[in-house]
Amino acid sequence: MMSPLDGRLIVNDWAEATGHSVDELVKIYDGLHEKIGADAWLSGRATGEEFADAVDRPYQATGTAARPISIANPDAGEFAVIVDKDGRLRWDKSDIEGAHLVVLTGSDVDDAYLAGLTQAGVSYIVSEKDGVDLKNSLDVLGTEFGVKRLMLEGGARTNGHFLNAGLVDEVSLVIFPAIGGKSNTPAIFEGGEDGLAGGARLTFISAEAAGLGSVHLRYRVERP
Ligand SMILES: NC(=O)c1ccc[n+]([C@@H]2O[C@H](COP(=O)([O-])OP(=O)(O)OC[C@H]3O[C@@H](n4cnc5c(N)ncnc54)[C@H](OP(=O)(O)O)[C@@H]3O)[C@@H](O)[C@H]2O)c1
């Protein structure tokens, strides 16, 4: 994740304060992503919208669909994983910037949606419980897709869900020299009314200068 000193989430709200473009900041972030060497990244539905071909535009596909798992590209070495419980995002491509797409859905999605994903060459995992079973989905990504290291890449609510579920083992954050300060906007972790303070203890791993005045912080996460 990347944030200004005040931890705000929405990059467009604070990038200007750095004197650099969003693209320049993202380039620093992407360089660190490469260095960490994850073979998968995961985002929530709202962040996924920024990459999707459409929202709430159903596929017209027919036929039955495999459940609970469909692996469209067994040779993929890098994965872009999107949590989309109700199947609201439409994908007409099978990758995001070269990373093979895997959609995590709830059990209620219809066969037309899954058949549409299959026609687009997208893989998916359908949860068997209510909502999206994050723990089981991570297990399946490891065992069936061969994912070894997954970077959780927001947004705030998805980060909160994973932290609450005890599924985050490290926080990696690039802090840029900026103050966003926009009232009533989310921080990089959001945990609703209950917050997240009870869910994790952080142990310092490292702090390194990362370019354009930023600092890359890493903390190990343990359950209290
Ligand atoms: N600063 C950064 O580094 C950074 C990184 C990434 C994203 N962002 C920004 O973050 C913003 C979006 O963040 P956000 O917090 O609003 O949304 P988000 O986390 O991207 O997506 C939230 C949605 O994901 C789905 N979801 C997540 N966890 C789930 C679970 N356990 N079970 C079922 N569904 C789950 C839900 O979709 P449904 O509502 O469909 O159920 C939920 O509403 C964007 O503006 C993006 O640009 C910033």
The ligand as an ORCA input file, in Angstrom:
! r2SCAN-3c Opt
* xyz 0 1
  N      -3.346      3.855     -1.445
  C      -3.210      2.677     -2.017
  O      -2.126      2.078     -2.020
  C      -4.421      2.014     -2.646
  C      -4.332      0.652     -3.010
  C      -5.467      0.034     -3.551
  C      -6.641      0.754     -3.712
  N      -6.684      2.070     -3.380
  C      -7.956      2.806     -3.532
  O      -8.911      2.233     -2.670
  C     -10.217      2.584     -3.135
  C     -11.165      1.427     -2.918
  O     -11.088      0.987     -1.595
  P     -12.374      0.490     -0.777
  O     -11.943      0.253      0.636
  O     -13.499      1.432     -1.045
  O     -12.797     -0.853     -1.490
  P     -12.082     -2.275     -1.788
  O     -11.442     -2.795     -0.556
  O     -11.265     -2.166     -3.020
  O     -13.352     -3.157     -2.125
  C     -14.317     -3.391     -1.120
  C     -15.267     -4.433     -1.617
  O     -14.586     -5.658     -1.851
  C     -15.453     -6.714     -1.542
  N     -14.868     -7.507     -0.439
  C     -13.721     -7.287      0.193
  N     -13.535     -8.213      1.152
  C     -14.590     -9.025      1.118
  C     -14.981    -10.161      1.861
  N     -14.261    -10.637      2.882
  N     -16.132    -10.760      1.553
  C     -16.889    -10.283      0.557
  N     -16.576     -9.209     -0.184
  C     -15.446     -8.583      0.107
  C     -16.785     -6.070     -1.149
  O     -17.519     -5.965     -2.344
  P     -19.123     -5.864     -2.404
  O     -19.426     -4.482     -1.916
  O     -19.405     -6.078     -3.841
  O     -19.648     -6.939     -1.524
  C     -16.369     -4.718     -0.650
  O     -17.345     -3.702     -0.739
  C     -10.033      2.961     -4.596
  O     -10.257      4.342     -4.728
  C      -8.569      2.663     -4.892
  O      -7.985      3.566     -5.806
  C      -5.604      2.708     -2.838
*
